[in-house]
Amino acid sequence: MAPKNRRTNKAVASTVDPMEHFMQTVTVDTCIACKQPCSRGMAYVEKMKRPGAIGYGVPCILTKGKPGRMQRRRRRS
């Protein structure tokens, strides 16, 4: 009897930044005024220059927080 083909659960490399959840979403005004322009922000600025473009913001790498900080509970005094 031939062995059955079983699907293996392989981890797929994600193109999304794992810290994106902890970044603040900024608008095009912030990207234009940024002192350290990034490729994601500049691509967003170019997209928003087109007439009729609708933007919802882009996660900013400079506003990246720490995952543990968001999950801490407030202590009662």
Biopython code that builds the backbone (N, CA, C, O; Angstrom):
import numpy as np
from Bio.PDB.StructureBuilder import StructureBuilder

atoms = [
    (1, "MET", "N", (0.830, -1.166, 0.000)),
    (1, "MET", "CA", (0.000, 0.000, 0.000)),
    (1, "MET", "C", (0.892, 1.253, 0.000)),
    (1, "MET", "O", (1.838, 1.349, 0.782)),
    (2, "ALA", "N", (0.587, 2.187, -0.864)),
    (2, "ALA", "CA", (1.369, 3.419, -0.976)),
    (2, "ALA", "C", (1.014, 4.386, 0.153)),
    (2, "ALA", "O", (-0.139, 4.448, 0.580)),
    (3, "PRO", "N", (2.019, 5.151, 0.643)),
    (3, "PRO", "CA", (1.727, 6.105, 1.718)),
    (3, "PRO", "C", (0.845, 7.246, 1.209)),
    (3, "PRO", "O", (0.949, 7.663, 0.056)),
    (4, "LYS", "N", (-0.017, 7.735, 2.086)),
    (4, "LYS", "CA", (-0.912, 8.824, 1.720)),
    (4, "LYS", "C", (-0.159, 10.154, 1.728)),
    (4, "LYS", "O", (0.756, 10.370, 2.522)),
    (5, "ASN", "N", (-0.570, 11.028, 0.826)),
    (5, "ASN", "CA", (-0.007, 12.377, 0.832)),
    (5, "ASN", "C", (-0.661, 13.160, 1.967)),
    (5, "ASN", "O", (-1.876, 13.355, 1.986)),
    (6, "ARG", "N", (0.139, 13.589, 2.879)),
    (6, "ARG", "CA", (-0.381, 14.380, 3.987)),
    (6, "ARG", "C", (0.133, 15.806, 3.845)),
    (6, "ARG", "O", (1.287, 16.046, 3.490)),
    (7, "ARG", "N", (-0.739, 16.715, 4.127)),
    (7, "ARG", "CA", (-0.331, 18.122, 4.065)),
    (7, "ARG", "C", (0.489, 18.444, 5.300)),
    (7, "ARG", "O", (0.140, 18.063, 6.417)),
    (8, "THR", "N", (1.562, 19.137, 5.083)),
    (8, "THR", "CA", (2.383, 19.546, 6.211)),
    (8, "THR", "C", (2.075, 20.991, 6.542)),
    (8, "THR", "O", (1.815, 21.801, 5.653)),
    (9, "ASN", "N", (2.104, 21.303, 7.803)),
    (9, "ASN", "CA", (1.858, 22.666, 8.247)),
    (9, "ASN", "C", (3.184, 23.414, 8.295)),
    (9, "ASN", "O", (3.890, 23.400, 9.304)),
    (10, "LYS", "N", (3.500, 24.055, 7.201)),
    (10, "LYS", "CA", (4.738, 24.819, 7.136)),
    (10, "LYS", "C", (4.417, 26.278, 7.390)),
    (10, "LYS", "O", (3.386, 26.786, 6.947)),
    (11, "ALA", "N", (5.300, 26.943, 8.100)),
    (11, "ALA", "CA", (5.120, 28.364, 8.358)),
    (11, "ALA", "C", (5.394, 29.133, 7.067)),
    (11, "ALA", "O", (6.417, 28.929, 6.413)),
    (12, "VAL", "N", (4.482, 30.001, 6.721)),
    (12, "VAL", "CA", (4.625, 30.810, 5.522)),
    (12, "VAL", "C", (5.229, 32.150, 5.919)),
    (12, "VAL", "O", (4.766, 32.785, 6.867)),
    (13, "ALA", "N", (6.247, 32.577, 5.209)),
    (13, "ALA", "CA", (6.873, 33.860, 5.497)),
    (13, "ALA", "C", (5.898, 34.981, 5.175)),
    (13, "ALA", "O", (5.382, 35.070, 4.061)),
    (14, "SER", "N", (5.657, 35.814, 6.138)),
    (14, "SER", "CA", (4.708, 36.902, 5.985)),
    (14, "SER", "C", (5.419, 38.140, 5.450)),
    (14, "SER", "O", (6.563, 38.414, 5.811)),
    (15, "THR", "N", (4.736, 38.879, 4.592)),
    (15, "THR", "CA", (5.308, 40.128, 4.088)),
    (15, "THR", "C", (4.919, 41.286, 4.984)),
    (15, "THR", "O", (5.396, 42.406, 4.798)),
    (16, "VAL", "N", (4.055, 41.026, 5.957)),
    (16, "VAL", "CA", (3.617, 42.060, 6.887)),
    (16, "VAL", "C", (4.588, 42.112, 8.056)),
    (16, "VAL", "O", (5.041, 41.077, 8.545)),
    (17, "ASP", "N", (4.901, 43.312, 8.497)),
    (17, "ASP", "CA", (5.783, 43.490, 9.638)),
    (17, "ASP", "C", (5.089, 42.954, 10.892)),
    (17, "ASP", "O", (3.952, 43.341, 11.160)),
    (18, "PRO", "N", (5.733, 42.077, 11.670)),
    (18, "PRO", "CA", (5.071, 41.529, 12.850)),
    (18, "PRO", "C", (4.759, 42.583, 13.908)),
    (18, "PRO", "O", (3.886, 42.364, 14.747)),
    (19, "MET", "N", (5.445, 43.711, 13.888)),
    (19, "MET", "CA", (5.200, 44.782, 14.847)),
    (19, "MET", "C", (4.162, 45.776, 14.346)),
    (19, "MET", "O", (3.888, 46.767, 15.023)),
    (20, "GLU", "N", (3.578, 45.534, 13.176)),
    (20, "GLU", "CA", (2.635, 46.484, 12.593)),
    (20, "GLU", "C", (1.446, 46.739, 13.513)),
    (20, "GLU", "O", (0.890, 47.837, 13.521)),
    (21, "HIS", "N", (1.064, 45.749, 14.271)),
    (21, "HIS", "CA", (-0.066, 45.899, 15.190)),
    (21, "HIS", "C", (0.217, 46.959, 16.249)),
    (21, "HIS", "O", (-0.710, 47.589, 16.756)),
    (22, "PHE", "N", (1.476, 47.160, 16.581)),
    (22, "PHE", "CA", (1.854, 48.078, 17.645)),
    (22, "PHE", "C", (2.296, 49.439, 17.127)),
    (22, "PHE", "O", (2.721, 50.286, 17.913)),
    (23, "MET", "N", (2.205, 49.664, 15.829)),
    (23, "MET", "CA", (2.581, 50.950, 15.243)),
    (23, "MET", "C", (1.359, 51.850, 15.150)),
    (23, "MET", "O", (0.232, 51.374, 15.007)),
    (24, "GLN", "N", (1.593, 53.156, 15.232)),
    (24, "GLN", "CA", (0.506, 54.105, 15.064)),
    (24, "GLN", "C", (0.264, 54.323, 13.578)),
    (24, "GLN", "O", (1.203, 54.322, 12.782)),
    (25, "THR", "N", (-0.981, 54.508, 13.213)),
    (25, "THR", "CA", (-1.320, 54.804, 11.832)),
    (25, "THR", "C", (-1.241, 56.314, 11.638)),
    (25, "THR", "O", (-1.855, 57.077, 12.384)),
    (26, "VAL", "N", (-0.487, 56.735, 10.638)),
    (26, "VAL", "CA", (-0.310, 58.160, 10.372)),
    (26, "VAL", "C", (-0.870, 58.506, 8.998)),
    (26, "VAL", "O", (-1.009, 57.639, 8.135)),
    (27, "THR", "N", (-1.186, 59.774, 8.809)),
    (27, "THR", "CA", (-1.738, 60.240, 7.542)),
    (27, "THR", "C", (-0.624, 60.776, 6.654)),
    (27, "THR", "O", (0.544, 60.807, 7.043)),
    (28, "VAL", "N", (-1.006, 61.192, 5.462)),
    (28, "VAL", "CA", (-0.039, 61.662, 4.476)),
    (28, "VAL", "C", (0.663, 62.939, 4.943)),
    (28, "VAL", "O", (1.819, 63.163, 4.587)),
    (29, "ASP", "N", (-0.007, 63.771, 5.725)),
    (29, "ASP", "CA", (0.618, 65.001, 6.225)),
    (29, "ASP", "C", (1.826, 64.690, 7.094)),
    (29, "ASP", "O", (2.849, 65.371, 7.014)),
    (30, "THR", "N", (1.709, 63.670, 7.916)),
    (30, "THR", "CA", (2.801, 63.267, 8.783)),
    (30, "THR", "C", (3.952, 62.695, 7.973)),
    (30, "THR", "O", (5.114, 62.948, 8.289)),
    (31, "CYS", "N", (3.649, 61.932, 6.938)),
    (31, "CYS", "CA", (4.697, 61.341, 6.098)),
    (31, "CYS", "C", (5.466, 62.424, 5.334)),
    (31, "CYS", "O", (6.681, 62.324, 5.163)),
    (32, "ILE", "N", (4.763, 63.440, 4.886)),
    (32, "ILE", "CA", (5.430, 64.522, 4.146)),
    (32, "ILE", "C", (6.371, 65.294, 5.069)),
    (32, "ILE", "O", (7.468, 65.667, 4.654)),
    (33, "ALA", "N", (5.956, 65.539, 6.319)),
    (33, "ALA", "CA", (6.752, 66.324, 7.262)),
    (33, "ALA", "C", (7.799, 65.499, 8.002)),
    (33, "ALA", "O", (8.564, 66.050, 8.794)),
    (34, "CYS", "N", (7.848, 64.205, 7.763)),
    (34, "CYS", "CA", (8.751, 63.313, 8.493)),
    (34, "CYS", "C", (10.214, 63.644, 8.210)),
    (34, "CYS", "O", (10.593, 63.929, 7.074)),
    (35, "LYS", "N", (11.035, 63.599, 9.276)),
    (35, "LYS", "CA", (12.467, 63.877, 9.128)),
    (35, "LYS", "C", (13.237, 62.657, 8.643)),
    (35, "LYS", "O", (14.337, 62.791, 8.107)),
    (36, "GLN", "N", (12.665, 61.462, 8.827)),
    (36, "GLN", "CA", (13.299, 60.220, 8.384)),
    (36, "GLN", "C", (12.332, 59.475, 7.464)),
    (36, "GLN", "O", (11.690, 58.519, 7.901)),
    (37, "PRO", "N", (12.213, 59.888, 6.206)),
    (37, "PRO", "CA", (11.237, 59.240, 5.316)),
    (37, "PRO", "C", (11.603, 57.775, 5.046)),
    (37, "PRO", "O", (12.763, 57.429, 4.824)),
    (38, "CYS", "N", (10.568, 56.934, 5.075)),
    (38, "CYS", "CA", (10.768, 55.501, 4.815)),
    (38, "CYS", "C", (10.118, 55.145, 3.479)),
    (38, "CYS", "O", (9.353, 55.936, 2.927)),
    (39, "SER", "N", (10.419, 53.974, 2.968)),
    (39, "SER", "CA", (9.893, 53.564, 1.668)),
    (39, "SER", "C", (8.375, 53.389, 1.708)),
    (39, "SER", "O", (7.691, 53.736, 0.746)),
    (40, "ARG", "N", (7.845, 52.861, 2.799)),
    (40, "ARG", "CA", (6.405, 52.675, 2.924)),
    (40, "ARG", "C", (5.684, 54.022, 2.940)),
    (40, "ARG", "O", (4.644, 54.183, 2.301)),
    (41, "GLY", "N", (6.238, 54.983, 3.671)),
    (41, "GLY", "CA", (5.627, 56.305, 3.748)),
    (41, "GLY", "C", (5.683, 57.051, 2.426)),
    (41, "GLY", "O", (4.717, 57.708, 2.038)),
    (42, "MET", "N", (6.809, 56.951, 1.735)),
    (42, "MET", "CA", (6.935, 57.650, 0.453)),
    (42, "MET", "C", (6.034, 57.025, -0.614)),
    (42, "MET", "O", (5.509, 57.736, -1.471)),
    (43, "ALA", "N", (5.853, 55.721, -0.570)),
    (43, "ALA", "CA", (4.923, 55.067, -1.500)),
    (43, "ALA", "C", (3.499, 55.526, -1.221)),
    (43, "ALA", "O", (2.704, 55.696, -2.145)),
    (44, "TYR", "N", (3.177, 55.724, 0.056)),
    (44, "TYR", "CA", (1.850, 56.212, 0.431)),
    (44, "TYR", "C", (1.642, 57.650, -0.040)),
    (44, "TYR", "O", (0.554, 58.001, -0.497)),
    (45, "VAL", "N", (2.673, 58.477, 0.068)),
    (45, "VAL", "CA", (2.589, 59.871, -0.405)),
    (45, "VAL", "C", (2.347, 59.895, -1.905)),
    (45, "VAL", "O", (1.512, 60.662, -2.385)),
    (46, "GLU", "N", (3.070, 59.060, -2.654)),
    (46, "GLU", "CA", (2.883, 59.006, -4.110)),
    (46, "GLU", "C", (1.472, 58.535, -4.468)),
    (46, "GLU", "O", (0.870, 59.031, -5.420)),
    (47, "LYS", "N", (0.955, 57.586, -3.709)),
    (47, "LYS", "CA", (-0.403, 57.091, -3.954)),
    (47, "LYS", "C", (-1.430, 58.195, -3.716)),
    (47, "LYS", "O", (-2.400, 58.322, -4.464)),
    (48, "MET", "N", (-1.210, 58.988, -2.675)),
    (48, "MET", "CA", (-2.170, 60.030, -2.315)),
    (48, "MET", "C", (-2.090, 61.254, -3.225)),
    (48, "MET", "O", (-2.994, 62.090, -3.200)),
    (49, "LYS", "N", (-1.037, 61.381, -4.023)),
    (49, "LYS", "CA", (-0.918, 62.517, -4.947)),
    (49, "LYS", "C", (-1.856, 62.386, -6.142)),
    (49, "LYS", "O", (-2.150, 63.375, -6.814)),
    (50, "ARG", "N", (-2.322, 61.176, -6.406)),
    (50, "ARG", "CA", (-3.216, 60.964, -7.544)),
    (50, "ARG", "C", (-4.584, 61.582, -7.260)),
    (50, "ARG", "O", (-5.054, 61.528, -6.123)),
    (51, "PRO", "N", (-5.228, 62.164, -8.262)),
    (51, "PRO", "CA", (-6.551, 62.751, -8.038)),
    (51, "PRO", "C", (-7.580, 61.682, -7.662)),
    (51, "PRO", "O", (-7.647, 60.624, -8.288)),
    (52, "GLY", "N", (-8.368, 61.967, -6.648)),
    (52, "GLY", "CA", (-9.423, 61.052, -6.226)),
    (52, "GLY", "C", (-8.950, 59.925, -5.331)),
    (52, "GLY", "O", (-9.716, 59.004, -5.045)),
    (53, "ALA", "N", (-7.702, 59.977, -4.880)),
    (53, "ALA", "CA", (-7.173, 58.907, -4.031)),
    (53, "ALA", "C", (-7.798, 58.965, -2.644)),
    (53, "ALA", "O", (-7.985, 60.042, -2.079)),
    (54, "ILE", "N", (-8.114, 57.804, -2.107)),
    (54, "ILE", "CA", (-8.658, 57.706, -0.763)),
    (54, "ILE", "C", (-7.649, 56.947, 0.075)),
    (54, "ILE", "O", (-7.251, 55.835, -0.273)),
    (55, "GLY", "N", (-7.238, 57.547, 1.174)),
    (55, "GLY", "CA", (-6.240, 56.911, 2.029)),
    (55, "GLY", "C", (-6.753, 56.726, 3.437)),
    (55, "GLY", "O", (-7.535, 57.531, 3.944)),
    (56, "TYR", "N", (-6.302, 55.659, 4.058)),
    (56, "TYR", "CA", (-6.707, 55.353, 5.426)),
    (56, "TYR", "C", (-5.527, 55.424, 6.386)),
    (56, "TYR", "O", (-5.651, 55.043, 7.550)),
    (57, "GLY", "N", (-4.402, 55.901, 5.915)),
    (57, "GLY", "CA", (-3.206, 55.979, 6.742)),
    (57, "GLY", "C", (-2.287, 54.800, 6.488)),
    (57, "GLY", "O", (-2.637, 53.846, 5.793)),
    (58, "VAL", "N", (-1.111, 54.892, 7.068)),
    (58, "VAL", "CA", (-0.100, 53.856, 6.908)),
    (58, "VAL", "C", (0.589, 53.673, 8.262)),
    (58, "VAL", "O", (0.814, 54.659, 8.964)),
    (59, "PRO", "N", (0.934, 52.425, 8.653)),
    (59, "PRO", "CA", (1.641, 52.220, 9.922)),
    (59, "PRO", "C", (3.036, 52.840, 9.861)),
    (59, "PRO", "O", (3.783, 52.617, 8.908)),
    (60, "CYS", "N", (3.373, 53.608, 10.874)),
    (60, "CYS", "CA", (4.661, 54.316, 10.896)),
    (60, "CYS", "C", (5.668, 53.530, 11.719)),
    (60, "CYS", "O", (5.404, 53.193, 12.873)),
    (61, "ILE", "N", (6.816, 53.237, 11.132)),
    (61, "ILE", "CA", (7.867, 52.468, 11.799)),
    (61, "ILE", "C", (8.488, 53.261, 12.940)),
    (61, "ILE", "O", (9.027, 52.670, 13.876)),
    (62, "LEU", "N", (8.424, 54.581, 12.881)),
    (62, "LEU", "CA", (9.024, 55.413, 13.927)),
    (62, "LEU", "C", (8.168, 55.473, 15.189)),
    (62, "LEU", "O", (8.651, 55.911, 16.233)),
    (63, "THR", "N", (6.915, 55.044, 15.117)),
    (63, "THR", "CA", (6.042, 55.059, 16.284)),
    (63, "THR", "C", (5.834, 53.658, 16.829)),
    (63, "THR", "O", (4.828, 53.384, 17.484)),
    (64, "LYS", "N", (6.776, 52.777, 16.562)),
    (64, "LYS", "CA", (6.665, 51.390, 17.002)),
    (64, "LYS", "C", (6.787, 51.316, 18.520)),
    (64, "LYS", "O", (7.724, 51.865, 19.098)),
    (65, "GLY", "N", (5.850, 50.645, 19.156)),
    (65, "GLY", "CA", (5.877, 50.464, 20.600)),
    (65, "GLY", "C", (6.359, 49.084, 20.963)),
    (65, "GLY", "O", (6.774, 48.317, 20.094)),
    (66, "LYS", "N", (6.308, 48.763, 22.224)),
    (66, "LYS", "CA", (6.692, 47.438, 22.690)),
    (66, "LYS", "C", (5.437, 46.616, 22.941)),
    (66, "LYS", "O", (4.474, 47.136, 23.504)),
    (67, "PRO", "N", (5.419, 45.344, 22.540)),
    (67, "PRO", "CA", (4.221, 44.530, 22.733)),
    (67, "PRO", "C", (3.849, 44.352, 24.188)),
    (67, "PRO", "O", (2.660, 44.334, 24.506)),
    (68, "GLY", "N", (4.797, 44.222, 25.076)),
    (68, "GLY", "CA", (4.501, 44.018, 26.486)),
    (68, "GLY", "C", (3.866, 45.231, 27.124)),
    (68, "GLY", "O", (3.053, 45.095, 28.038)),
    (69, "ARG", "N", (4.212, 46.388, 26.671)),
    (69, "ARG", "CA", (3.706, 47.623, 27.258)),
    (69, "ARG", "C", (2.199, 47.764, 27.033)),
    (69, "ARG", "O", (1.494, 48.281, 27.899)),
    (70, "MET", "N", (1.702, 47.314, 25.887)),
    (70, "MET", "CA", (0.296, 47.436, 25.568)),
    (70, "MET", "C", (-0.543, 46.450, 26.383)),
    (70, "MET", "O", (-1.730, 46.684, 26.609)),
    (71, "GLN", "N", (0.060, 45.371, 26.814)),
    (71, "GLN", "CA", (-0.692, 44.321, 27.478)),
    (71, "GLN", "C", (-0.662, 44.440, 29.002)),
    (71, "GLN", "O", (-1.362, 43.696, 29.689)),
    (72, "ARG", "N", (0.129, 45.351, 29.533)),
    (72, "ARG", "CA", (0.203, 45.496, 30.983)),
    (72, "ARG", "C", (-1.123, 45.992, 31.532)),
    (72, "ARG", "O", (-1.813, 46.809, 30.923)),
    (73, "ARG", "N", (-1.446, 45.479, 32.678)),
    (73, "ARG", "CA", (-2.675, 45.915, 33.330)),
    (73, "ARG", "C", (-2.354, 47.078, 34.260)),
    (73, "ARG", "O", (-1.251, 47.191, 34.795)),
    (74, "ARG", "N", (-3.337, 47.924, 34.431)),
    (74, "ARG", "CA", (-3.171, 49.057, 35.321)),
    (74, "ARG", "C", (-3.240, 48.580, 36.766)),
    (74, "ARG", "O", (-4.118, 47.802, 37.138)),
    (75, "ARG", "N", (-2.330, 49.044, 37.544)),
    (75, "ARG", "CA", (-2.325, 48.671, 38.955)),
    (75, "ARG", "C", (-3.220, 49.621, 39.743)),
    (75, "ARG", "O", (-3.241, 50.828, 39.500)),
    (76, "ARG", "N", (-3.942, 49.059, 40.672)),
    (76, "ARG", "CA", (-4.750, 49.890, 41.568)),
    (76, "ARG", "C", (-3.925, 50.278, 42.769)),
    (76, "ARG", "O", (-3.171, 49.469, 43.308)),
    (77, "SER", "N", (-4.070, 51.511, 43.183)),
    (77, "SER", "CA", (-3.315, 51.938, 44.350)),
    (77, "SER", "C", (-4.188, 52.125, 45.553)),
    (77, "SER", "O", (-3.696, 52.485, 46.622)),
]
sb = StructureBuilder()
sb.init_structure("model")
sb.init_model(0)
sb.init_chain("A")
sb.init_seg("    ")
for serial, (resi, resn, name, xyz) in enumerate(atoms, 1):
    if name == "N":
        sb.init_residue(resn, " ", resi, " ")
    sb.init_atom(name, np.array(xyz, "f"), 0.0, 1.0, " ", f" {name:<3s}", serial, name[0])
structure = sb.get_structure()
